[in-house]
Amino acid sequence: MNACKSLGLLFIAALMSLTSNAQTDTAFWFGAPAITAGHGNSPIIMRLSSYASPADILITMPANPSFAPIPVHLDPYSAFSANLTSFLNQIETKPVNTVLNNALKVISTSNISAYYEMQGKPGASAFNPEIFALKGNISKGKAFMIPGQNRFANGNYTPVPKNGFVVVATEDNTVVEDTYYINKINP
C-alpha cells in the first residue's frame, strides 16, 4: 500500500474515533416548524433516550404559562415517546415572521438525547416522516448556516410548503439578524 493510501486510511480512522456530544445534554431548546397540513403534520412525537443514569425529564414551554409541563422518568438505557399531537396548535411556529412564545425546552437531571418527529399521515406510504434531532448547549450561538434546496419543488400539497427555519431566543431582548445567500448549482 502506498504512503498516500496509508495516510488517508489513518486520517479516516482518526475521524471515526472522535465522538460527538452535540445531541447529548441535559437541556434542549426547540422551535417546531409549521409543516403543511397537506403533507400530514401529525402525529408529532418527542422521542427521549437515557444513558447510564436514570433521568427525570420535563418538557416545557417557558414563555407560555398555559402549556402544562410534561414530566417523564427514564430508567438507565431506556426510551420514551411523548405524543404531543394534542398540543400541535400551541407547538407549531406560525404565523411566520412573527415573535411567538411557543419554543419547547426539554430539561433533564442527567444526559439524554431527544428528537422531535412529525410522522405524517398514518398509513400513507407516499408521505415520509421528518425528524429533528435536538442539539444541546452546542446549539446556542451567534452565527449559523442553514442548508436548504431551491432547485426542486417541495411537492404538490395544499397549502404549498415552503423552506424555512425557526430561531429560538433563550434570553429576553435578543436581536436576530439574518443574511440570505442563494448558491445555485447548475446540473
PEQUIPE-V75814 format. One record per backbone hydrogen bond with DSSP energy under -0.5 kcal/mol. CO is the residue of the C=O (numbers start at 0). NH is the residue of the N-H. E is the energy in kcal/mol with one decimal. If there is no record, write none. Layout:
# PEQUIPE-V75814
CO & NH & E
CO & NH & E
This chain:
# PEQUIPE-V75814
1 & 5 & -2.1
2 & 6 & -2.6
3 & 7 & -2.5
4 & 8 & -2.6
5 & 9 & -2.2
6 & 10 & -2.3
7 & 11 & -2.3
8 & 12 & -2.5
9 & 13 & -2.1
10 & 14 & -2.2
11 & 15 & -2.3
12 & 16 & -1.2
13 & 17 & -0.6
14 & 17 & -0.9
20 & 23 & -1.6
21 & 135 & -2.5
24 & 111 & -2.5
25 & 107 & -2.5
27 & 105 & -2.7
29 & 31 & -0.6
29 & 103 & -3.1
31 & 92 & -2.4
32 & 34 & -0.8
35 & 38 & -1.4
35 & 39 & -0.8
38 & 120 & -0.8
42 & 118 & -2.7
43 & 83 & -2.3
43 & 84 & -0.7
44 & 46 & -0.6
44 & 116 & -3.3
45 & 81 & -2.9
46 & 114 & -2.2
47 & 79 & -2.3
48 & 112 & -2.1
50 & 76 & -2.8
52 & 50 & -0.5
54 & 56 & -0.6
54 & 73 & -3.0
55 & 108 & -1.2
56 & 71 & -2.6
57 & 59 & -0.6
57 & 106 & -2.2
58 & 69 & -2.5
59 & 104 & -2.6
60 & 63 & -2.5
63 & 66 & -1.8
65 & 67 & -0.7
66 & 68 & -0.5
68 & 70 & -0.6
69 & 58 & -2.5
71 & 56 & -3.5
73 & 54 & -2.7
74 & 77 & -0.8
77 & 49 & -2.8
79 & 47 & -2.8
79 & 81 & -0.6
80 & 82 & -0.7
81 & 45 & -2.7
81 & 83 & -0.7
83 & 86 & -2.2
84 & 87 & -1.9
86 & 89 & -1.3
86 & 90 & -2.2
87 & 91 & -2.6
90 & 31 & -0.5
91 & 93 & -1.3
92 & 33 & -0.6
97 & 99 & -0.6
103 & 29 & -2.5
104 & 59 & -3.2
104 & 106 & -0.5
105 & 27 & -2.2
106 & 57 & -2.5
110 & 50 & -0.7
111 & 24 & -2.0
112 & 48 & -2.4
113 & 133 & -2.4
114 & 46 & -3.3
115 & 131 & -2.7
116 & 44 & -2.8
116 & 118 & -0.7
117 & 129 & -2.5
120 & 123 & -1.8
122 & 124 & -1.0
123 & 126 & -1.7
125 & 127 & -0.6
129 & 117 & -3.0
131 & 115 & -2.4
134 & 28 & -0.6
135 & 138 & -2.2
136 & 139 & -1.7
144 & 146 & -0.6
154 & 156 & -0.7
166 & 168 & -0.6
167 & 169 & -0.6
170 & 173 & -0.9
178 & 180 & -0.6
180 & 182 & -0.5
181 & 183 & -0.7
183 & 185 & -0.5
